[in-house]
């Protein structure tokens, strides 16, 4: 939670809350060597850059604009489903997003692929 607070306060103090830091550098809250501690891969000297929250990571990288696009994306998905299957889609999406809100799952490759392939299957074949 301290890292998330540092991201919010830093974005606000630098007037970057609307557009975020971008994708070309480490999120400043993660530059502190004390935060690299046990999560640092010493074999490759790759620092831990993730704030362990999908939502906070989106905010840090793209600001409120990207958060609104993210919410709009899922709103469009929910809106495109028929009334009888909306409950199924919501029941599928909420656990994935909840798990990603507290972990780095959506920052990898496998988890988003499984999520979006499964979501497309649900929308295509269970919506008929």
LINHUTA-V671976 format. One record per helix or strand of 3 or more residues. SS is the DSSP state (H for helix, E for strand). FROM is the first residue (numbers start at 1). LEN is the number of residues. If there is no record, write none. Layout:
BEGIN
{{SS/FROM/LEN} {SS/FROM/LEN}}
END
This chain:
BEGIN
{{H/2/12} {H/28/3} {H/33/4} {H/54/27} {H/83/18} {H/105/3} {H/110/16}}
END
